[in-house]
Structure formats: structure tokens, C-alpha cells
Amino acid sequence: MDAQRPRARFHLTPFQKFCVRWSVFYDSSSDRLSRVETTLRVYQLTTIMVTSGLTMYPILFEDNKKALESLTYFIICAFLLSLIVLAIRTKRYNRAMLLMVEDEFPGYGGPVPDALRRKMSAIRSSYGRFTMHIIVSYLALVVFEIPATGMVPLVAASFTDAKLGSQSTQMVVMWFPMDTSEIKMYAVSMVIQFFIVLTVKFIITGIMCSFSFFVNQMITEFQILATFIEHATEIVEYDRSTNRTTEQKLLDHLKMCTKLHNRLIFYKDQLNESYGFIILLELMFSTLYFCLSAFNMIFVGNKFVMVKGLLTLSNYLAELFIFCMYGSMVEDAHINLLRASYNSKWYAQPLRSRRSLMMVMYRSQTPLQLTVGKVFIANLPLFLSVLKVSYSGVNALRAANAK
């Protein structure tokens, strides 16, 4: 059985290293934050806390139109503060999952037919490319949104008679101690706001990259496990070792598959512990932000405010969609494992091997789901529910404003 245990260490591709390094969780030597991580987190917390204070002034003392958009940015700050705290908390979970990916899920170490080995390699490659396309598309959206959001207030300030420092000429509606109606002070405020937006996007993209990396590895391993089980007889017959009978080799192979299934379930639990409350924050924030941002665009009626709102809103909806999409993919991967177990003709196997297969099938009948703070289930129906609730919220705000 030792000869069938995975031996080769899993090597991260450059893109995979980018994903985990971007989230600053790549240091797997300790559960504690490294110096780089500590410095980065202190900078993030300081920036967001200062921004929270600056956005409170328009909420308390400015006119309604300006305060409404400022309130949406204050909600963003509260969301990010919670997100940073949870990101620090999830350090140990990310380290444990990274070690499992590198040491416990490197692939099957026993003899495998070349065609089957190519199939498993194709599974890894296809899911790796899929995740890369998702992350690159998301980063492209972020890279487009940041300068576009910065250009909108500059265009409003340059080509309209809007007063400098007004709502339509700011990236982030906040209070500044200097007079931003002057060109020099306005330029300084725009630079500060631009770096605030960069910090915000850095925090969120780090979470998205690390989450996509870990959930992609879990889905990939479930697909490979399904291949191990469905082609169990073929793999055993390919093994020419004579120290064990075919029945013993089949039993050892299925026991290895059962253990790998248990590890994947544990990996899923770790993933839920690490990202469950983060996805819950994303869910609550996206719903609330959708309502306030859409109502603000309707209430203000300024085309520059509307463009800024649409740019930011599209980004946050894309984040929630990625969380929900991966949740549905995890469910499908587990169902596929159940189908593969049945297609392996378990009823024709020896009794002890049949018991191992039935154990896998029994556990596969329980849905494997990414939970949202142990309250909701992350999947595509949840994303549609958020859109429906958000639309209802906007209509409720419009009705209340009309009265």
C-alpha cells in the first residue's frame, strides 16, 4: 500500500503562486503574520479607519444628496475593516490548506495507464486555465474600473461648470480639512482618493485570488478522485506487481480513494471556516450597496454620479457572482463523484471493495456546499436572490422617498 501513496510534491505554477502571494498568505512557515504582512495590514487598517472618519462628516453635516453617496462609502469602509480582521483570522486556515494542496493532493503515486495519466493531467490543466481566465477577467475589470472611476470626476471638473470638491468631482465623497475648491488642493485630494481606492481594491482582490486558488484545487481533486474510482479496475490491472492479489490491490486502491475523500471533506470544512464569514460579508454588503448605490443614482440624477456608481456596482456584483459560481461548481463536482462511484460497477466488486465504494457513495449523497457564514449556501440561486432582494430594496427606498 505504501507504493500507492502519493509521493510527488505538488509544485505551484507561476499563476498559482501569484494568486496566493497576492493575498499575502504564501508564507506557510508560521501561523503568525510575517513582517511584510504586518506592515501591509497596519497600512490597510490605518487607511480605512481614517477614510471612515472622513466620510462621516458629509453624513452628519452635508446636504442629503452628498451624504447619501458618502454613506455608501462609509459602508464600504465598515465592510473592509471587517474583511481585514477576518483575513488576519484566516491565516492559519490558509496555511493548513496550502500545505494540504502541496503535500497531500499531488496526484496518484502508483502505476497508471498513460491514457489515464494524460486525462488527469488534462483535468488539472483545464481547471487551472478556467480559474486563470476568471481571475484575469476580474483583475481586468478592476484595472479598468480604477482609472475609469478617477476619470469621471476629472471630466466633470474640466468640462462642466461643477464646483471643484462637489459630489460629482470626487472619487470618494469625503471631508478634507483644506479647501478643495482650489485647483492645487483639489489635485491633492484626488491623489489621496486614488490611493484610497487602490488600497480598497488591493484588499478585495487579494481575497478573491486566494479563494479562487483554494476552491479550484478542491474541485480539481474531486474530479481526479472521480477518475480514480471510475477507472479503479483499469488501474489495478495495469499494476504488474506480484506481491499482492488483484483483489488486495483493488481494496488498497479504494481505501486510498476513501481516505482522499475524507481529506477533501476536511479541506472543504477548512475552506468554509476560512471564507464563510467573508462571503457572508460580501453578501450583506453587496445587497446593501446595490440598494443605496442604485437609489443614490436615481435620487441625485447626475450622469457623472451614475457612471461612478455603475462602475463600482459592476465590480462588487462580479465578486459576489464568482463566490456563488464556485459554490455551484463544488456541488456539481461532488455529485459527479457519486456518479463515478456508481459507474464503476460497485455491485460487481468483491465484498470488501464494495463496502469502500458504498462508503464513498453514501457520503457523496450528502451535498457538499460552501456555506455563507453558516446561514446561507453559496450557489448561483443565491446570486439571483440577492439581485431580487436588492431590486425590491430600491423600490422600497423610492416609495419612501416619494412620500
Sequence and secondary structure as in RCSB ss.txt:
>XXXX:A:sequence
MDAQRPRARFHLTPFQKFCVRWSVFYDSSSDRLSRVETTLRVYQLTTIMVTSGLTMYPILFEDNKKALESLTYFI
ICAFLLSLIVLAIRTKRYNRAMLLMVEDEFPGYGGPVPDALRRKMSAIRSSYGRFTMHIIVSYLALVVFEIPATG
MVPLVAASFTDAKLGSQSTQMVVMWFPMDTSEIKMYAVSMVIQFFIVLTVKFIITGIMCSFSFFVNQMITEFQIL
ATFIEHATEIVEYDRSTNRTTEQKLLDHLKMCTKLHNRLIFYKDQLNESYGFIILLELMFSTLYFCLSAFNMIFV
GNKFVMVKGLLTLSNYLAELFIFCMYGSMVEDAHINLLRASYNSKWYAQPLRSRRSLMMVMYRSQTPLQLTVGKV
FIANLPLFLSVLKVSYSGVNALRAANAK
>XXXX:A:secstr
 GGGS  S     HHHHHHHHHTT   TT SS  HHHHHHHHHHHHHHHHHHHHHHHHHHHS HHHHHHHHHHHH
HHHHHHHHHHHHHHTHHHHHHHHHHHHHT S   S   HHHHHHHHHHHHHHHHHHHHHHHHHHHHHHHHHHHHH
HHHHHHHHHS   TTSGGG SS    SS TTSHHHHHHHHHHHHHHHHHHHHHHHHHHHHHHHHHHHHHHHHHHH
HHHHHTHHHHHHH    SS HHHHHHHHHHHHHHHHHHHHHHHHHHHHHHHHHHHHHHHHHHHHHHHHHHHHHHH
  HHHHHHHHHHHHHHHHHHHHHHHHHHHHHHHHHHHHHHHHHT GGGS HHHHHHHHHHHHHHTS    EETTT
EE SHHHHHHHHHHHHHHHHHHHHHHH 
